[in-house]
Every structure is written in structure tokens, then in C-alpha cells.
Amino acid sequence: MATRKITDILAQELTPEEPPVTPETTPNVEAPDDAPPPGTPKYLTLERKDTRLRPGQLEELGKITRKLNRRRKGAGERITDNTLIRLGVDLVLARAGDLAGCTEEELRQSLGLED
């Protein structure tokens, strides 16, 4: 009788067997719900994406956020740094056709942004 190492036996038992994916069978993937349950905070309905910002950018975002929140005087929803970052992404997506360049500096210039 051939001997087997205990680590090989455990590894084999702990590794789940996956059925092969063929054109006839597709993995069971659930479609995301279209709408979150009522009362769900907005931030829980959004995808998480980390980004790195320059110190000046972070400072200016904070200033703008505070200014906008003072101006709204409690009306509407609270404005956060993330709110402004999402708006920035929306602006880039809206102007994607204007983007040209191979560096961040060139991309900024193609959108008419100053240093």
C-alpha cells in the first residue's frame, strides 16, 4: 500500500471541487438588486474605490465641503469629500472624448486644467 502525506490528504479534502465551465453551463451568478431596501444610507449603495490624492487636493476638498455644508444650512443631504470626488469622476466621464495624452499632466491639459 502506498503511503501518502497527511498534508496532501488534507489539501485534497479542503480543496472544493468546481464543475468545469462549458458553453452549456455557466457559473451561478446572482444579478444585483436594482434598488436597495428603503432607508439604506446612500454610502452603502455605492462601490468602494480607494484613491491617492495630493495633499493640496485633500485640503481643498475639505474647504469646499465645509463651505457647501454651511451654505446649505441643513437642507438636503450632507456633502462629503467623497461627494465631490464622485462629481469629479462624473465630469471626467462626461468629457472622456476630450481626453488626450499619455501622462497625467497631458490628460489634465487636454481638459483645460491648470497645474
C-alpha positions as CSV (number, residue, x, y, z in Angstrom):
1,M,0.0,0.0,0.0
2,A,1.4,3.4,-1.0
3,T,1.8,6.0,1.8
4,R,0.5,9.5,1.5
5,K,1.5,12.6,3.4
6,I,-1.2,13.9,5.8
7,T,-0.8,17.4,4.2
8,D,-1.6,16.0,0.8
9,I,-4.7,14.3,2.2
10,L,-5.9,17.5,4.0
11,A,-5.2,19.7,1.0
12,Q,-7.2,17.4,-1.2
13,E,-10.2,17.3,1.2
14,L,-10.1,21.1,1.8
15,T,-10.0,22.0,-1.9
16,P,-13.5,22.3,-3.2
17,E,-14.2,20.6,-6.5
18,E,-15.6,23.0,-9.1
19,P,-17.6,21.8,-12.0
20,P,-16.0,22.6,-15.4
21,V,-17.5,25.6,-17.1
22,T,-18.6,24.7,-20.6
23,P,-20.7,26.7,-23.1
24,E,-23.7,24.7,-22.0
25,T,-23.3,25.5,-18.3
26,T,-22.5,28.9,-16.8
27,P,-21.5,29.7,-13.2
28,N,-24.3,30.6,-10.9
29,V,-24.1,34.3,-10.6
30,E,-26.8,36.3,-8.9
31,A,-27.8,39.6,-10.5
32,P,-27.5,42.6,-8.1
33,D,-30.8,44.0,-6.8
34,D,-31.8,47.2,-8.7
35,A,-32.8,49.1,-5.6
36,P,-31.5,48.9,-2.1
37,P,-34.0,48.4,0.7
38,P,-35.8,51.6,1.9
39,G,-33.8,53.5,4.5
40,T,-30.4,52.3,3.3
41,P,-27.8,55.0,3.7
42,K,-26.5,56.3,0.4
43,Y,-22.9,55.4,1.1
44,L,-23.9,51.7,1.4
45,T,-25.3,51.7,-2.1
46,L,-22.0,52.7,-3.7
47,E,-19.0,50.8,-4.7
48,R,-15.8,51.3,-2.8
49,K,-12.7,52.6,-4.6
50,D,-9.6,53.8,-2.9
51,T,-7.6,56.6,-4.4
52,R,-4.5,58.6,-3.6
53,L,-4.8,62.4,-3.6
54,R,-2.1,65.0,-3.4
55,P,-2.0,66.9,0.0
56,G,-3.3,70.1,-1.6
57,Q,-6.2,68.3,-3.2
58,L,-7.3,66.8,0.1
59,E,-7.1,70.2,1.8
60,E,-9.0,72.0,-0.9
61,L,-11.7,69.3,-0.9
62,G,-12.2,69.8,2.8
63,K,-12.5,73.5,2.4
64,I,-15.1,73.2,-0.4
65,T,-17.0,70.6,1.5
66,R,-17.3,72.7,4.6
67,K,-18.3,75.8,2.6
68,L,-21.0,73.9,0.8
69,N,-22.4,72.4,4.0
70,R,-22.5,75.8,5.7
71,R,-24.3,77.2,2.6
72,R,-27.0,74.5,2.6
73,K,-28.0,75.3,6.3
74,G,-29.2,71.8,7.0
75,A,-31.2,71.4,3.8
76,G,-30.7,68.5,1.5
77,E,-28.1,65.8,2.1
78,R,-24.7,66.2,3.7
79,I,-21.9,67.0,1.3
80,T,-18.7,65.0,1.8
81,D,-15.3,64.8,0.2
82,N,-16.5,61.6,-1.4
83,T,-19.5,63.5,-2.9
84,L,-17.1,65.9,-4.6
85,I,-14.8,63.1,-5.8
86,R,-17.8,61.3,-7.4
87,L,-18.7,64.6,-9.1
88,G,-15.1,64.8,-10.4
89,V,-15.4,61.3,-11.8
90,D,-18.7,62.2,-13.4
91,L,-17.1,65.2,-15.1
92,V,-14.2,63.1,-16.4
93,L,-16.7,60.5,-17.8
94,A,-18.7,63.3,-19.4
95,R,-15.6,64.7,-21.1
96,A,-14.0,61.4,-21.9
97,G,-13.9,62.3,-25.6
98,D,-11.7,65.3,-24.9
99,L,-9.1,63.2,-23.1
100,A,-5.8,63.0,-24.9
101,G,-2.3,62.2,-23.7
102,C,-0.1,59.6,-22.1
103,T,0.6,61.2,-18.8
104,E,-1.5,62.8,-16.0
105,E,-0.2,66.2,-17.0
106,E,-1.1,65.7,-20.7
107,L,-4.6,64.4,-19.7
108,R,-5.1,67.5,-17.4
109,Q,-4.0,69.8,-20.2
110,S,-6.5,68.1,-22.7
111,L,-9.3,69.0,-20.2
112,G,-8.0,72.6,-19.8
113,L,-6.9,72.1,-16.2
114,E,-4.1,74.1,-14.8
115,D,-1.3,72.7,-12.6
